[in-house]
Amino acid sequence: MNSRLSEALRFGITGVVNTGTFYAFYLLLHSWLPYYPAYAVAFALSMTGSFFLNTYFTYRTKPTWRKFLLFPLTNLTNFLVTSAGLYALVEWAHVNERVAPLLAAVAAVPATFLLSRWVLTRDSAPAAVTGV
């Protein structure tokens, strides 16, 4: 399989795992917080796991403090795109608050993939990952 295609597939798998983690946090928090604060806190909680999944599994590179500190830029992009989508879906399209975050996340995938690849792979040696 082409290495870029394989990388994109791993990014997709990582995204599904991260989205599931985020969504579980969101549902838990939304039981006592309004939808947007629950969304923001769940998003922040899932970011660290996403960093390690993307460094080791998706891009097969070594995590560094520099990458860790830059990685929130990828999440900021994701956050801005999904926040706008979430607001539009809930307030304007009247989509259910429990479903809207999942739909909004779809719009952010291409931008997040390109930016995370740039942050995590530039000037980097591959990690010693076997069997993944």
Beta strands, then each sheet from edge to edge (+ up, - down):
end
